[in-house]
Amino acid sequence: MTALRTALRRAIALIVALAFLAGGTAEAAKKRKKQPEPTPVPRPADPYRVTISTADGVALAASFRPVEGNPKAPGVLLINDFSRERREWEPFAEELRALGFATLSFDLRAHGESTKKAGATLQISPSLLRDPNGFPRDVEAAAAWLRTKSPRIAAFGLSVGGYLALLASSTRQVDAAIAISVNEPRVLPLAGGRKVTPRAALLLACEADPGRADSARHLLAAVEEPKRLLLFAGSAHNLAVLREHPEAKQAAFAWLAERLDVPLPAPASPPAK
């Protein structure tokens, strides 16, 4: 009888201990859930803001910068990299506008302010890099919108955005493309198994940026003429390529000018000695 009582006490003690632990765990989970979320950083007002709807109902936040006095100026579609957003293009977009190009930069779905689809909130996920019905639809909608403003348009993209620019050129959504720092193996699923044959494409990359020079060489082989590949020393990535290698930026301007028929201003003459 004593042994039975002892076993019963031990069983009750074990049950109480487990209940205590479970309660503590639940209480800890509640406390974790109640942690205040970081206050979002307010975004500056965007005087160029427009909204573009995709075929599957995503509201893309975009910035359209027209050229004053030329409502039919050729347009350049600016495509951000994965986990980035359209606002990083702002200084470069102003440079392009000063040269006579209208620009449309936009946030890819689940990026920046493009987070709504049919009332739901979109989250950034690596699965977007494997979905041919995601980012490519965004580019298709943005290119079609820009085409209503400009008779000739080009796409200019960074890394993932660069591959999207090449896809848009391949399907003739745009008339020319520039791609910087593309890592083809990472984004190949975005083509959805279709043959990709871009046209009028300029590819830029740095030799020490892992995988980018090899990707550029491989992609160039599939591009229809006209085409050009420029590789640079160092490991600069995306817009840093243009900052660290001024010749890359000048080549991009020249490519856009030639493909979209925009005369560039003559270089300033050196001051007389």
LINVEN-V122509 format. One line per field, one symbol per residue. ss: DSSP state (2 for helix, 1 for strand, 0 for the rest). A space follows every 50 residues. Layout:
ss = ???
//
This chain:
ss = 02222222222222222222222222222222200000000000000011 11100001111111101001000011111000000222222222222200 01111100001001011001100002222200002222222222222000 00111111022222222222000001111100022222222000000011 11111100000222222222220111111111000000222222022222 22222222220000000000000
//
